[in-house]
Amino acid sequence: MATEVRIPDIGDYKDVPIVEVHVKEGDSVNADEPLVSLESDKATMEVPAPSAGIVTKLLIKLGDKVSEGHPIVLMKDGDAALPVMSSLIEQQEPAPSNGHPSTPTPTPASGPNGRDAQPDFGQVHAGPSVRRLARELDIDLTTIRGTGEKGRITRDDVKAVLGPAAAPMSAPASTGGMGIPEIPAVDFSKFGPTETRALPRIKKISGPHLHRAWLNVPLVTHQDEADITETDVYRKELDAGAKDNGYRVTLLAFLMKAAVSALKQFPEVNSSLSPEKDSLILKHYYHIGVAVDTPEGLVVPVIRDVDRKGIGDISRELGTLSKKARDGKLGSADMQGASFTISSLGGIGGTGFTPLVNAPEVAILGVVRSRMAPVWNGETFQPRMMLPLSVSYDHRVIDGALAARFTRHLAYMLEDVRRLVL
């Protein structure tokens, strides 16, 4: 039976933002392990698990504002009693008013009698559990740039210092945590007027994920093009009828159906590397992520079971999810579980680009605007509607020959719409 864990008595604080979520659904936690971190204007507080158990559902997300009694997670095999204030780990730490951590306090190299002292991270912007983890791993928090809210150092930031290949336990202050030198800071105001504008929340969240993917995935892009002349004629016929029913039929629905066919033909592309990097996890489902442009940045909602849906069904679902994305109403469930992603810039333009693999997926399809081009048919040049295709892939899983065959199969399916209904 699942038990709700709620925010305990936190004094007079109301609507305190959640600055870090330490667990995800399915995690096993021990008693007193932190579940979330809160930050008021005067203190950072962690809400611990009341007992050992398994997190079955998250009821909050990063950035939510909570008060006493607000439910945060469901746990099974846990104690229904709420944590009391004495068990709420609180760190009296002035919250940075300028969005940046305070200047770190220097840590003495050794304690009395020449023995090493426990590091004192002073006013480093991190919660108690993160400080404890850093001490256990012998990592100097003053050398880490936080990716959390207002520059807060998270557990993932500390773990990232170790690197994917057992990098040194602590990174030099001059590096970005992966052994890569930081770009030097520049005072641009010396050259003219400047303005500092906060990144939208979506870009703050997606930025570290993209950076991690870029650093970890050996990426190659294969390019091809498809003759979609007949397919586009058929699409326009469907679109004309769909308008009367309140939705549109775009080429994206055809791309998704073609992608499913190619993924079935080449199952390695519908896979992920195991955590040990010594085997493939082949997925027997076809959930396609679609990059959607919103005023706050790109988000990637997921259309599930594309193999079981027709062009009309996919088009309706695309319209619904795209509207939710633009209105900022996508839930976390709407953006999870993709096995392959499509990034389409067809409505904007371009001649080609290199999309980043949405790890732990191993490939992504990028498309730009189709164009009319002269194509030699053996006797004459004929005007044909050509669609550029760019498939980026993880070279640890997919080699060049497989990428070329996968992309050609995509083009083959798009060139005759009858093949999509087989």
Protein Blocks (a to p, Z undefined) as FASTA:
>chain_A
ZZddddddehjaghiacfbdfbdehiacdehiafbdcddfkbccddddfbdcddfbdcbd
ehiacdehiafbdcehiafbdcdfklmccddddddfkopacddddddfbdehhiacddde
kjaccdfklmmmmmmnopafklpccfbehhiacfklmmmmnopnopafbdcfkbghnopa
cdddddfklnoccddddddfklmmmmmmmmmmmmmmccddddddddfklmmmmmmmmmmm
mmmnopacdfklmmmmmmmmmmmmmmmlmccddfklpaccddfbdcdddddddfkbccdd
ddehkllpcfklmmmmmmmmmmmmmnopacfklmgoiabdcddfklnncjbdcdddddfb
fbdcdddddddddddehjaccddddddddddddfklpcfklmmmmmmmmmmmmmpmklmm
ZZ
